[in-house]
């Protein structure tokens, strides 16, 4: 198949081939009614995409707003009364 996209019917009929191509060639696009419905990626690529790098503390420490003087202290107001 030279076309970069698979229809849902083709992907169902040739599921093993879709997986093999995702592993060897990269993400495989699956269309429904001419529109992109899904993209199949290899497990290796998925792991790379979702791997966390650093912690939330590292992310916040690297923020460009770190030294901006923005006051982010929590308000010490008491909670409002709610009738239950």
Secondary structure as UniProt FT lines:
FT   STRAND          5..7
FT   HELIX           8..13
FT   HELIX           15..24
FT   STRAND          28..32
FT   TURN            33..34
FT   STRAND          35..40
FT   HELIX           43..50
FT   HELIX           56..61
FT   TURN            64..67
//
